[in-house]
Amino acid sequence: MEGNIIINIDVMLAKRKMSVTELSERVGITLPNISVLKNGRAKAIKISTLAKLCEALDCQPGDILEYRPAEKEGTE
């Protein structure tokens, strides 16, 4: 079983009181692509994009990325 990496852009947007539109403009990423990241549908993220997000949100990568282990099945 493998876990998941969660991208917590919505949490950082709320903390910074920033809109998705403003983040999109600051980072230079289209709104649909920001939405893909925000809604957890992204399969990958470029390191350069992560760096731009961190700069725009004034945070560290660990503030945006979170690892969640897979649920264990049938543990008795």
PLY file of the C-alpha trace (Angstrom):
ply
format ascii 1.0
element vertex 76
property float x
property float y
property float z
element edge 75
property int vertex1
property int vertex2
end_header
0.00 0.00 0.00
1.23 3.44 -0.72
0.20 6.65 0.94
-0.77 9.95 -0.62
0.80 13.38 -0.83
-1.79 16.05 -0.09
-1.32 19.59 -1.42
-2.74 22.00 1.16
-2.97 25.15 -0.93
-6.43 25.95 0.42
-5.09 25.98 4.00
-2.29 28.40 3.09
-4.67 30.60 1.08
-6.93 30.90 4.12
-3.98 31.68 6.41
-2.74 34.39 4.01
-6.25 35.69 3.26
-5.45 35.33 -0.44
-7.80 34.39 -3.26
-7.12 31.63 -5.78
-7.13 34.31 -8.49
-4.46 36.34 -6.70
-2.32 33.23 -6.20
-2.72 32.33 -9.86
-1.52 35.79 -10.90
1.43 35.80 -8.48
2.64 32.35 -9.48
1.87 32.59 -13.20
-0.29 29.46 -13.29
-3.74 29.33 -14.86
-6.79 29.11 -12.59
-7.68 25.62 -13.86
-4.18 24.37 -12.99
-4.33 25.95 -9.53
-7.70 24.23 -9.07
-6.18 20.86 -10.01
-3.54 21.35 -7.31
-6.03 22.70 -4.78
-8.56 19.91 -5.28
-6.03 17.11 -5.00
-6.26 15.92 -8.59
-2.62 16.64 -9.48
-0.45 13.63 -10.27
2.80 15.62 -10.07
4.14 19.07 -9.28
7.32 20.64 -10.62
9.87 21.75 -8.07
9.93 25.16 -9.77
6.14 25.44 -9.34
6.44 24.46 -5.69
9.12 27.14 -5.24
6.85 29.78 -6.82
3.95 28.72 -4.58
6.19 28.99 -1.52
7.37 32.43 -2.58
3.83 33.68 -3.24
2.46 32.21 0.00
5.57 33.08 2.08
5.89 29.52 3.37
8.00 26.37 3.26
7.25 23.28 1.10
6.25 21.39 4.25
3.50 23.95 4.84
1.93 22.96 1.51
2.77 19.25 1.20
1.52 16.59 3.60
2.04 12.83 3.54
-0.86 10.61 4.56
-0.17 6.89 4.95
-2.53 4.43 3.27
-5.26 2.93 5.41
-4.36 -0.56 6.58
-6.89 -3.18 5.55
-7.90 -6.17 7.62
-5.68 -5.61 10.64
-6.84 -8.02 13.32
0 1
1 2
2 3
3 4
4 5
5 6
6 7
7 8
8 9
9 10
10 11
11 12
12 13
13 14
14 15
15 16
16 17
17 18
18 19
19 20
20 21
21 22
22 23
23 24
24 25
25 26
26 27
27 28
28 29
29 30
30 31
31 32
32 33
33 34
34 35
35 36
36 37
37 38
38 39
39 40
40 41
41 42
42 43
43 44
44 45
45 46
46 47
47 48
48 49
49 50
50 51
51 52
52 53
53 54
54 55
55 56
56 57
57 58
58 59
59 60
60 61
61 62
62 63
63 64
64 65
65 66
66 67
67 68
68 69
69 70
70 71
71 72
72 73
73 74
74 75
